[in-house]
């Protein structure tokens, strides 16, 4: 049994505003949740691209995010158009000390970092529009997520790791040491859901055996389980979207 990646979740001071930015940039649809304050940006009809969810928070952004998006470009013209679209939608260029690099570092309207990657990048070849979710993290956490999601390692060298669904789509990568100090709850996290034929409690037990642990971030009485991976990064295990066996 494995888990499915349901969504990349970004905490936001204004979820609707941030959802409109990312929907406009990616050409996706925005859908409000009638039962929750979250706002969703739905993927195109594809099993290789993932939903983006925007959840309300009052917490200030206190440093660089542990995870950021790398946006793939097919051509130099598309890269230039992406940069222009970011600025048009309210994003901005960002200097994080990157120096003279071939990619463009930018920020969305709430300061969340992301990169626009030039055409011809071999690592992002044959990925989705969001080519990668690039993460600060250890080799061990890359191994954990490979087993948790059932995604094979597509890179494992010099303590840097990356995984990708067997179906293709976005990669998730971890850069290895040196690591940034964790500054409170991450503003970006993963929401997972049980695959057909399994259930939430079975998958939670499996994740605990792999090295995750349950955490309390003040979620109260909810029907999802909040956990942390071996590096301490928060994620959620949701109730399954499919009927369970039996």
N, C-alpha and C positions, 0 to 999 in steps of 0.2 A: 504494500500500500504506500502511496505517496500523497503529497499535497500539491495542489495547484496554486500558482501565483494568481491571486484575484486582482490586486491593484497595487500600484505605487501610491502611497498616501503622503500628502504634504500638509503640515500644519500651516494655518493661514490666519492672519488678523481679519482679512476680508475674503472668505472662501469664494464668494461669487465673483469678485474682482479678479482673483488669481485664476479661477476656472476660465473666465472669459479670455484672459491673456493666453493661457496655454491652448485653449480650444482654437483661438484665432491663429496662433502660431502653427499648430499642427493640423488645422483643417478638420477639427472634430466637433461633435455635438455636446452641448452642456445640458445636463439634466439635474434638477434639484431633487433632493430626497424628501418625500412627503412626511416621513416619520423621524428624520434626523436633521440636524443643522448642516450636514455635509452636502457638498455639491460635487457632482461627478462629471468627468469628461470621458465620454465613451470612445472606445477605439473603433476603427473601421471594422467591417465584417471580416474578421480574420482571427485565427486561433494562435497567431504569433505576436500580436500586439496586445497591450494591457491597458486596463482602465486606469485613469488618474482620479484620485479622490482628494478633496480639499476639506480638511476638518478644522473647525474654529479653535483658536488658542488666543490667550491673552499674554502668553510668555514672550518676552522680547527675544529677538535673534541676538545671540551673544558671541557668535564667532562663525567661522566657515562651517557649512553643513558637512556631516560625515559622508553623505552621498550626494552626487550631482549627476545630471543628465549630460551625455555627450550626443549631440544631434549630428546625424550623418548627412553628408552632401553627395549628390550624384555628379554634379558638375560645378566648376567655379562660379558659374552664373547663379546656380541654386544657392550656393553658400552666400554670395553677396545679397541675394534676395532674402535669405533668412535673416541676415544681420539687419537689413533695412526693415524687415517686418517686425523684428524685436523692438527696434527703436520706435516704430510707428505705433505699436501697441502699448508703449509705456515702459519698456525695459531699457537697459542702459549698458554701455561698456563698463568693464570692471577690471581694475588693476589689483591683482593679488600677488604681485611680484613675479609674474610669469616671464618677464623679459621678452626677448625676441623669439616668438614661437610661430608655428604655421597655423595654429588655430586661434579662434577669437573667443576670449573669455567675456561672458556677459552675465547680467543679473535680471531676474524678473522684477515686477513692481514692488515686491517685498524683500528684495535683496538676495534671493536664492540664486546661488551660482550655477551656471551651466556653460558648456562649451559648444561652439559651432565648429565642427571638424571639416577640414577640406576634403574635396574629392580625392579618391585614390588611396584612402587610408586602408591598409590591408586588414587591420584588426577588426574594422567595422564592415568589411565587405560582406554582403548578403545578410545584413541585419535589418531591423526595422528602422523607421524614421528616428525613434529614440534608439540610437545604435547601442548605447550601453548606459547602465547605471553604475558609475564609477565610484568606488567606495574606499575610504580609509580603513584598512583592516589587515588582519594577520592571515598567514597561510592556513592556519588551523580553522579560521572562520570560513575560508573558502571551501575547505574540505567539508565542514559542517553543512553548509548550504547545498553543496553538491549532493550529499546524502539526503538532506531534508526534502529537497524538491525532486530528486531523481534526475538532475541535470548533469551531464558529463562535464568534466573539466576540459576546457578548450585551451587553457593556458596554465602552466605550472612551472615557473622558472624564477630563480632568485627570490623566492618567497612571495612573488606576485602570482595571483591566481585569477582565473575567470571561468565562469560556467555559462552554458547556453542550453535552452530547451532543445531536445532532440528534434522538435518541429521547426527550429530556427527562431528568428526574432531577436529581441534585445538581449544583450549579454549583461551579466553582472560581474564586476571585477573588483579585486581588492589589491591595493598597491604595496602591501608589505611595509616593513619599517623604513624610516622612523614614523611613529604614530602620533597623531594629534591628541592632545588631552581631551577627553569627553567633557563637554560643557552642558550638563543637564540633559533633559530628554531630547533625543534627535528630532529634528523638524521633518525628516523624511523617514518613512518606515514602510515595511511590506505588510500587506494583508494576505493571508493564506486561507485556503478553504480545502476541505477534504475531497479527495478524488472519489468517483463513483465506487460504491462497495465498501467504503470505510466510514468512519465517523470521527467526530471531533475529539472525544476522549481517547480513542485509540491512537490518533495522530499526536495528541499532546503527550501521551506516555512515550511514544517513539521519539519525539523531540527531546524529552527529558533524558532518555537513554543516550542520545547523541551528544548531550552536553549543554542543552538549553536549560533555563530555569524560569519558573513563574515569577512575575513581579507585580507589585502594586503601585500604580501611578495615579491612584485616586479614581480609578474607573468605576468603582461602586458595583452595584448588582447589574451585570450585563451578561448577554448570552455569548460573548466572545471571550477568549482567554488571552490575556496579555503576557507575553514571555520576553526573554532576552536571550540572544545567541551567546556563544562563548566569549565574544568580545564585549558583551554588555549592551548590544544594540537591540532596541525594542522592536517587537513585531507582534502581530495579532493572528490568532487562529479563529476563524469564523465558523459559525454553524454551516453544515454542508448545504449546497444548493440543490442536491439531488437526493432522492429517497435512498435510505440505507438498506442493505440486504437484510432480509428477515422481516 
